[in-house]
Amino acid sequence: MTEKQLNDLNPYLHGLYAPVRDEVSADKLEVVGEIPRDLHGGYFRNGPNPATAPKGMHHWFDGDGMIHGVWFENGEARYRNRYVQTEDLKANGAAPLGDTVLGGIFEPSRDAAGRSVHYKDTANTDLVYHNGQLLALWYISGQPVAVDAATLETIGAENFSGKLPGNISAHSKTDPKTGELVFFDYAVYEPKMWTGTVSAQGALTQFQEIDLPGPRLPHDMGMTENYVILHDLPVVFSEQAIKNRLWQIHVADQPTRFGVVPRKGPNLHQGPKWFEFPTCYVYHVINAWEECDEVVMAACRMVPNGFEPDPQYGPYAPMVDVLALRAQPFVWRMNMKTGEGREEQIDDALSEFPVVNNDWAGRKTRYSYHVVFDDCIPQRFSALLKYDLTTGASTRHEFPAGVYGSEPAFAPRIDAKGEDDGYLISFTADHDGKSEAHIIDAQNMTAPPLARVKLPQRVPLGFHGVWAAGV
């Protein structure tokens, strides 16, 4: 099979997911409706966008990172998109069909001189806003890449004045009260995980290593005011995969474990207190907080998607099936005095990619906002859900038929009076190649968008986003 024939079978290289190669800047964008005057800042979303035509088998997660941003001020909007200039992208030089330093996850892992990663590091997964700049992060744990929040130009790999011992994984957190970056790192083929803290000014202030029973593949973490919650999940590499350094995973017959680790105070380096729960996998945490003696984590717990691998995708059928994420919101309560753990289901509806008002991150939140997957195998979001985490009640915002959203970000209105006093921002894409940024009143989810900002080019469906106020 030729490379073109192989690529033609990969749905994540076409249609709503097809990469855009142009880096565009546009001011004074056309608006349907009215941008609220009390909305000031930027919404940024990361995602995979191959800079060159893939060679061989290509996983959606292997695409080069590209950030799309829209800025709002005084009722106007502007747009930019830029590649994240990682070391691997620069090594490739974006030359047609050039070879990267490291390959994607369909290939055996390799080593590169001076690098503690085994696959092409794309910084394509997540974004956090810390110390006045964006950090682009990668899900297998790689070099954080600093990006200018006003221009999206890459500043460079961030190692915090040379003090970062290893890497940082996607879904590390920023503490809204202290300005700290709380992160985790993990070894792909070794039984090790790490967690650390970087001050609001960019200084590494603490770092500790956590031993595990074997190599693990965590995707997210929890953060409260005083703790980090690390994930020891039963999706693992087989012994053969570890021996041959292949990306071949399976569900092990072992419980799910969450490790609660102090992030400050006299017990800082005492290590995790582990809590066992029924076997499950968690991609994305909603939020975490403390209630009396309990550390509480809300997250989306994966359930079987009910689909069979579709032969129309040829060798990509297993990948497409795994990417058809389905999950339900749950809460896990971990009593630090008694050691008791309890699992509670919030709702049986399916939703994923949860976000909260990040001004409440690490503290008890009442509301969270999730995407609803369209009922098909390819990953696309047809609606948003707003959950009341105390009651399980939800309200729904539907995108128009044939229009699909991105993970939203919550943007508090200037001088907000409460947790949900603000807006949800989401990029949309349709089958005609058009994209918009939708501004939704978070207190009136069922209403049409307050504004639809027309973008100068299509924004491919992608991964995670963040709001940065006042940039």
C-alpha positions as CSV (number, residue, x, y, z in Angstrom):
1,M,0.0,0.0,0.0
2,T,1.4,3.4,-1.0
3,E,1.7,6.2,1.6
4,K,-1.1,8.1,-0.2
5,Q,-3.4,5.1,0.0
6,L,-2.5,4.6,3.7
7,N,-3.2,8.3,4.4
8,D,-6.4,8.2,2.5
9,L,-7.7,5.6,5.0
10,N,-6.9,7.8,8.0
11,P,-10.0,9.9,8.8
12,Y,-7.9,12.1,11.1
13,L,-6.1,13.5,8.0
14,H,-9.2,14.6,6.2
15,G,-12.4,16.6,6.4
16,L,-12.9,18.2,9.8
17,Y,-9.5,17.0,10.9
18,A,-7.4,17.9,7.9
19,P,-4.4,20.0,8.7
20,V,-4.1,23.7,7.7
21,R,-0.6,24.7,6.7
22,D,-1.0,28.5,6.6
23,E,-0.2,30.7,9.6
24,V,-2.7,33.5,9.5
25,S,-3.2,36.8,11.3
26,A,-6.4,38.8,11.0
27,D,-7.8,41.8,12.9
28,K,-11.3,43.2,13.3
29,L,-13.1,40.0,12.5
30,E,-16.7,39.9,11.3
31,V,-19.2,39.2,14.1
32,V,-22.7,37.9,14.0
33,G,-24.3,39.3,17.2
34,E,-22.3,41.3,19.7
35,I,-19.1,40.6,21.6
36,P,-19.7,41.5,25.3
37,R,-17.7,44.5,26.4
38,D,-16.9,42.8,29.7
39,L,-15.0,40.1,27.8
40,H,-11.3,40.8,27.6
41,G,-8.6,38.2,27.0
42,G,-7.6,35.3,24.7
43,Y,-9.0,31.8,24.1
44,F,-6.3,29.4,22.8
45,R,-6.7,25.9,21.6
46,N,-3.9,23.3,20.8
47,G,-4.1,20.4,18.5
48,P,-2.3,18.1,16.1
49,N,-1.5,19.6,12.6
50,P,1.1,17.7,10.6
51,A,3.5,20.2,9.0
52,T,4.4,17.7,6.3
53,A,2.6,14.7,4.7
54,P,3.0,11.8,7.1
55,K,5.3,8.9,6.1
56,G,4.0,5.5,7.0
57,M,1.3,4.9,9.6
58,H,0.2,8.1,11.3
59,H,-1.6,8.4,14.6
60,W,-3.8,11.5,15.2
61,F,-1.8,12.2,18.3
62,D,1.5,12.5,16.4
63,G,0.6,15.7,14.5
64,D,2.8,18.8,15.0
65,G,1.3,21.1,17.6
66,M,-0.6,24.2,16.3
67,I,-2.2,26.8,18.5
68,H,-5.2,28.8,17.3
69,G,-6.1,31.9,19.3
70,V,-8.8,34.5,19.3
71,W,-8.5,37.7,21.4
72,F,-11.4,39.9,22.6
73,E,-11.2,43.5,23.7
74,N,-13.7,46.4,23.5
75,G,-16.2,44.4,21.5
76,E,-13.7,43.4,18.8
77,A,-11.9,40.2,18.0
78,R,-8.6,39.2,16.2
79,Y,-7.3,35.8,15.3
80,R,-3.9,34.1,14.8
81,N,-2.6,30.5,14.4
82,R,1.0,29.4,14.7
83,Y,2.9,26.1,14.9
84,V,4.6,25.3,18.2
85,Q,8.2,25.3,17.3
86,T,9.3,22.3,19.2
87,E,12.9,20.9,18.9
88,D,11.5,18.0,16.8
89,L,9.7,20.3,14.4
90,K,12.7,22.5,14.0
91,A,14.9,19.4,13.4
92,N,12.5,18.3,10.7
93,G,12.6,21.9,9.3
94,A,9.1,21.4,8.0
95,A,10.8,20.2,4.8
96,P,8.6,18.2,2.5
97,L,8.7,14.6,3.7
98,G,11.7,15.2,5.9
99,D,12.6,12.7,8.6
100,T,12.0,13.6,12.2
101,V,14.4,12.9,15.0
102,L,12.0,10.6,16.6
103,G,9.0,8.7,15.2
104,G,5.3,8.4,16.2
105,I,3.7,5.9,18.4
106,F,3.1,3.4,15.5
107,E,6.8,2.9,15.4
108,P,9.2,1.4,18.0
109,S,10.5,4.0,20.3
110,R,14.0,5.4,19.9
111,D,16.4,7.5,21.9
112,A,17.8,10.9,21.0
113,A,21.0,12.4,22.4
114,G,20.3,14.4,25.5
115,R,16.5,13.8,25.4
116,S,14.4,11.9,27.9
117,V,11.6,11.2,25.4
118,H,11.1,8.2,23.2
119,Y,8.7,9.5,20.5
120,K,8.4,12.7,18.5
121,D,7.7,15.4,21.0
122,T,5.0,17.7,19.4
123,A,3.7,19.8,22.3
124,N,0.3,19.4,20.7
125,T,-2.0,18.4,23.6
126,D,-2.6,21.0,26.2
127,L,-2.0,24.6,27.1
128,V,-1.6,26.3,30.5
129,Y,-1.1,30.0,31.2
130,H,1.7,30.6,33.7
131,N,4.0,33.4,34.5
132,G,2.5,35.6,31.7
133,Q,3.0,33.1,29.0
134,L,1.4,30.0,27.5
135,L,3.1,26.6,27.9
136,A,2.3,24.0,25.2
137,L,2.4,20.5,26.8
138,W,2.5,17.0,25.4
139,Y,0.6,13.9,26.6
140,I,3.6,11.5,26.7
141,S,5.4,14.1,28.9
142,G,7.9,16.2,27.0
143,Q,9.6,19.6,27.0
144,P,7.2,22.4,27.9
145,V,7.4,25.0,25.2
146,A,6.8,28.7,26.1
147,V,4.6,30.7,23.7
148,D,3.9,34.4,23.6
149,A,0.3,34.8,24.6
150,A,0.0,38.1,22.6
151,T,1.4,36.7,19.3
152,L,1.6,32.9,19.5
153,E,5.2,33.1,18.5
154,T,7.3,30.4,20.2
155,I,9.7,31.7,22.8
156,G,11.5,28.3,23.3
157,A,11.7,25.2,25.4
158,E,11.1,26.1,29.1
159,N,13.3,24.5,31.7
160,F,12.9,27.1,34.5
161,S,16.4,28.4,34.5
162,G,17.9,25.0,34.0
163,K,16.3,23.5,37.1
164,L,13.7,21.2,35.5
165,P,15.0,17.7,36.2
166,G,12.9,16.0,33.4
167,N,9.8,16.7,31.5
168,I,6.2,18.0,32.1
169,S,3.1,16.1,31.0
170,A,-0.1,17.6,29.6
171,H,-2.8,18.4,32.1
172,S,-0.5,19.9,34.7
173,K,-2.2,22.7,36.6
174,T,-1.9,26.3,37.6
175,D,-3.1,27.4,41.0
176,P,-5.2,30.6,40.7
177,K,-4.5,31.7,44.2
178,T,-0.7,31.3,44.3
179,G,0.1,31.5,40.6
180,E,2.1,28.2,40.9
181,L,2.5,25.6,38.2
182,V,1.9,22.1,39.7
183,F,3.0,19.4,37.3
184,F,3.6,15.7,36.9
185,D,6.0,13.7,34.7
186,Y,6.2,10.0,34.1
187,A,8.5,7.5,32.5
188,V,7.0,5.6,29.6
189,Y,8.9,2.3,30.1
190,E,10.1,2.6,33.7
191,P,8.1,2.4,37.0
192,K,8.5,6.0,37.9
193,M,6.4,9.2,38.2
194,W,7.4,12.6,39.4
195,T,5.6,15.7,40.6
196,G,6.8,19.2,41.3
197,T,5.9,22.9,41.7
198,V,7.1,26.0,39.9
199,S,6.5,29.4,41.5
200,A,4.5,32.2,39.9
201,Q,7.9,33.7,39.0
202,G,9.2,30.6,37.2
203,A,11.4,29.0,39.9
204,L,11.3,25.3,40.6
205,T,10.4,25.1,44.4
206,Q,9.9,21.4,45.0
207,F,10.2,18.1,43.1
208,Q,9.8,14.5,44.2
209,E,10.0,11.0,42.7
210,I,7.2,8.4,43.1
211,D,7.9,4.7,42.7
212,L,5.2,2.6,41.0
213,P,4.6,-1.2,40.6
214,G,5.3,-0.9,36.9
215,P,5.3,1.5,34.0
216,R,2.1,3.4,33.8
217,L,0.3,5.7,31.3
218,P,-1.5,8.4,33.2
219,H,-3.1,11.2,31.3
220,D,-4.2,13.7,33.9
221,M,-3.8,14.6,37.6
222,G,-5.8,16.3,40.3
223,M,-4.7,19.4,42.3
224,T,-6.1,20.8,45.5
225,E,-4.9,23.6,47.7
226,N,-2.6,21.2,49.6
227,Y,-2.4,18.1,47.5
228,V,-1.6,16.5,44.1
229,I,-3.6,13.4,43.1
230,L,-1.6,11.1,40.9
231,H,-3.2,8.3,38.8
232,D,-2.0,4.6,38.8
233,L,-4.4,3.2,36.2
234,P,-4.8,-0.3,34.8
235,V,-4.1,0.6,31.2
236,V,-0.5,-0.6,30.8
237,F,2.1,-1.9,28.4
238,S,2.5,-5.6,28.1
239,E,5.8,-7.1,29.1
240,Q,6.6,-7.8,25.4
241,A,5.8,-4.1,24.6
242,I,8.2,-2.9,27.3
243,K,10.9,-5.3,26.1
244,N,10.6,-4.2,22.5
245,R,9.6,-0.6,23.3
246,L,6.4,-0.7,21.4
247,W,3.1,1.3,22.0
248,Q,1.0,-1.8,22.7
249,I,-1.4,-1.4,25.6
250,H,-4.0,-3.5,27.4
251,V,-6.3,-3.3,30.4
252,A,-4.7,-5.1,33.3
253,D,-6.6,-7.0,36.0
254,Q,-5.8,-4.6,38.8
255,P,-7.6,-1.8,40.7
256,T,-7.4,1.8,39.8
257,R,-5.3,3.7,42.4
258,F,-5.2,7.4,43.2
259,G,-2.2,8.6,45.1
260,V,-2.7,11.7,47.2
261,V,0.7,13.6,47.6
262,P,1.3,16.7,49.8
263,R,2.4,19.6,47.7
264,K,3.4,21.8,50.7
265,G,3.8,21.7,54.4
266,P,5.8,19.5,56.9
267,N,4.7,16.3,55.1
268,L,5.9,17.5,51.7
269,H,8.1,14.5,50.9
270,Q,6.3,11.7,52.8
271,G,5.1,10.3,49.4
272,P,1.6,9.3,48.3
273,K,-1.3,7.9,50.3
274,W,-2.8,5.4,47.9
275,F,-6.5,4.7,47.6
276,E,-7.9,1.8,45.6
277,F,-11.1,1.8,43.5
278,P,-12.8,-0.4,41.0
279,T,-10.9,-0.8,37.7
280,C,-11.4,2.0,35.3
281,Y,-9.5,4.5,33.2
282,V,-9.7,8.3,33.5
283,Y,-8.5,10.6,30.8
284,H,-9.6,14.0,32.1
285,V,-10.1,15.4,35.6
286,I,-13.0,17.9,36.2
287,N,-11.5,19.5,39.3
288,A,-10.3,18.5,42.8
289,W,-10.7,20.1,46.3
290,E,-10.7,19.4,50.0
291,E,-13.7,18.9,52.3
292,C,-12.8,18.4,56.0
293,D,-10.7,15.2,56.1
294,E,-11.5,14.2,52.5
295,V,-9.6,14.9,49.3
296,V,-12.2,14.9,46.5
297,M,-11.6,14.5,42.8
298,A,-14.3,14.8,40.1
299,A,-13.4,13.3,36.7
300,C,-14.8,11.6,33.6
301,R,-14.7,7.8,34.0
302,M,-14.4,5.9,30.7
303,V,-17.0,3.4,29.6
304,P,-17.0,1.1,26.6
305,N,-17.9,3.0,23.4
306,G,-20.1,0.2,22.0
307,F,-18.6,0.5,18.5
308,E,-16.9,-2.3,16.5
309,P,-13.8,-1.5,14.5
310,D,-14.9,-0.3,11.1
311,P,-13.2,-2.0,8.2
312,Q,-13.5,1.1,6.0
313,Y,-10.5,2.5,7.9
314,G,-8.3,-0.4,7.1
315,P,-5.3,-0.6,9.5
316,Y,-6.5,2.5,11.2
317,A,-9.7,0.8,12.5
318,P,-8.3,0.0,16.0
319,M,-7.0,3.6,16.4
320,V,-10.4,5.1,15.3
321,D,-12.2,2.7,17.7
322,V,-10.1,3.7,20.7
323,L,-10.5,7.4,19.9
324,A,-14.3,7.1,20.1
325,L,-14.2,8.3,23.7
326,R,-17.2,7.8,25.9
327,A,-17.2,8.7,29.6
328,Q,-19.5,9.6,32.6
329,P,-18.9,12.1,35.4
330,F,-17.9,10.6,38.7
331,V,-16.6,11.8,42.1
332,W,-14.0,10.0,44.2
333,R,-13.7,10.8,47.9
334,M,-10.5,9.9,49.8
335,N,-10.4,10.3,53.6
336,M,-6.9,11.2,54.6
337,K,-7.5,10.1,58.3
338,T,-9.4,6.8,57.9
339,G,-8.0,5.7,54.5
340,E,-11.5,5.1,53.3
341,G,-12.3,5.8,49.6
342,R,-15.7,6.2,48.0
343,E,-16.8,6.4,44.4
344,E,-19.9,8.2,43.4
345,Q,-21.5,8.6,40.0
346,I,-22.8,12.1,39.1
347,D,-24.8,11.2,36.0
348,D,-25.1,8.4,33.5
349,A,-25.1,10.8,30.4
350,L,-21.9,10.6,28.3
351,S,-19.6,13.5,28.2
352,E,-15.9,14.3,28.2
353,F,-13.2,17.1,27.9
354,P,-14.5,18.8,31.1
355,V,-13.5,22.4,32.1
356,V,-14.3,24.6,35.0
357,N,-13.8,28.3,35.8
358,N,-10.1,28.2,36.4
359,D,-10.3,30.9,39.1
360,W,-11.8,28.0,41.2
361,A,-9.2,25.3,40.2
362,G,-8.2,23.3,43.2
363,R,-11.2,24.6,45.3
364,K,-14.7,23.3,45.5
365,T,-16.6,24.1,42.3
366,R,-20.3,23.8,41.7
367,Y,-20.2,23.9,37.9
368,S,-18.4,22.1,35.1
369,Y,-18.7,22.3,31.4
370,H,-18.3,19.2,29.1
371,V,-18.5,18.3,25.5
372,V,-21.0,15.8,24.1
373,F,-19.7,13.5,21.4
374,D,-21.7,13.0,18.2
375,D,-22.9,9.4,18.0
376,C,-20.3,8.2,15.5
377,I,-16.9,6.6,15.6
378,P,-14.8,9.7,14.6
379,Q,-14.3,12.1,17.6
380,R,-16.5,15.2,17.2
381,F,-18.5,17.4,19.6
382,S,-22.1,18.2,18.8
383,A,-23.1,19.9,22.0
384,L,-21.9,21.2,25.4
385,L,-23.2,20.3,28.8
386,K,-23.2,22.4,32.0
387,Y,-23.2,20.3,35.1
388,D,-24.3,21.2,38.6
389,L,-21.9,18.9,40.4
390,T,-23.9,19.1,43.7
391,T,-27.1,17.8,42.2
392,G,-26.1,16.1,38.9
393,A,-28.5,18.4,37.0
394,S,-27.3,19.6,33.6
395,T,-28.3,22.0,30.8
396,R,-27.3,21.6,27.2
397,H,-26.1,23.9,24.4
398,E,-26.5,22.5,21.0
399,F,-24.3,23.4,18.1
400,P,-26.2,23.8,14.8
401,A,-26.6,20.7,12.7
402,G,-23.4,19.8,10.9
403,V,-21.4,22.2,13.2
404,Y,-18.9,20.7,15.7
405,G,-17.3,22.5,18.7
406,S,-13.9,22.4,20.5
407,E,-13.2,21.9,24.1
408,P,-14.4,25.2,25.5
409,A,-12.8,27.5,28.0
410,F,-14.6,29.5,30.7
411,A,-14.0,33.2,30.5
412,P,-15.1,35.1,33.6
413,R,-16.7,38.4,32.8
414,I,-14.9,41.5,34.2
415,D,-16.0,42.0,37.8
416,A,-17.8,38.7,37.8
417,K,-20.2,38.1,40.8
418,G,-20.1,34.3,40.9
419,E,-18.5,31.1,39.7
420,D,-20.6,30.8,36.6
421,D,-20.7,34.6,35.8
422,G,-19.0,34.6,32.5
423,Y,-18.8,33.0,29.0
424,L,-17.9,29.8,27.3
425,I,-15.7,30.2,24.2
426,S,-15.5,27.4,21.7
427,F,-14.1,27.1,18.1
428,T,-16.4,25.4,15.7
429,A,-15.9,23.8,12.3
430,D,-18.3,22.5,9.7
431,H,-18.1,20.3,6.6
432,D,-17.9,23.3,4.3
433,G,-14.5,24.3,5.7
434,K,-15.8,27.2,7.7
435,S,-14.9,28.0,11.4
436,E,-16.2,30.4,14.0
437,A,-15.6,31.3,17.6
438,H,-18.8,31.1,19.6
439,I,-19.4,33.1,22.8
440,I,-22.0,31.4,25.0
441,D,-23.6,32.9,28.1
442,A,-22.6,30.3,30.8
443,Q,-25.7,31.2,32.8
444,N,-28.0,30.7,29.8
445,M,-26.7,27.6,28.1
446,T,-29.8,26.8,26.1
447,A,-29.8,30.2,24.3
448,P,-28.0,30.8,21.0
449,P,-24.5,32.2,21.1
450,L,-24.2,35.9,22.1
451,A,-21.8,36.2,19.3
452,R,-20.4,34.1,16.4
453,V,-17.0,35.4,15.3
454,K,-16.2,34.4,11.8
455,L,-12.6,33.1,11.4
456,P,-10.4,33.6,8.3
457,Q,-9.7,29.9,7.9
458,R,-10.9,26.5,9.2
459,V,-9.7,25.4,12.6
460,P,-9.3,21.6,12.5
461,L,-10.9,19.7,15.3
462,G,-8.3,19.2,18.0
463,F,-7.5,18.9,21.7
464,H,-7.4,21.2,24.7
465,G,-7.8,25.0,25.3
466,V,-7.3,27.7,27.9
467,W,-8.5,31.2,28.7
468,A,-6.0,33.9,29.6
469,A,-7.6,37.1,31.0
470,G,-6.5,40.5,29.8
471,V,-3.9,39.4,27.2
